[in-house]
Amino acid sequence: MDQYIMAIDQGTTSTRAILFDSESNIISVAQKELENFYPHPGWVEQNANDIWASTVGVMFEVLAKSGIREQQIVQKAASKCGLCGGVRI
């Protein structure tokens, strides 16, 4: 059974999931835009529920587009600029 790595990048403007094979080739990509709120000059806020929903959504989308089964994912990694604490995926 082939094995894959899923990377998740949760940024200021969107959430993206990228699926890689064991040779580091990109197999599939999914991205969802996020809404930002600007309550004060120089501030930006996002809805935590939107962040979570977009993360789960792109994970399922990248699998659906590729035809890869969840059991073939051997590693998941996430990145979020400014994220406090850790999140288990």
Buried (B, 14 or more C-beta within 10 A) or exposed (E): EEEBBBBBBBEEEEBBBBBBBEEEEEBBBBBBEBEEEEEEEEEEEBEEEBBEBBBBBBBEBBBEBBEBEEEBBEEBEBEBEEEEEEEEE
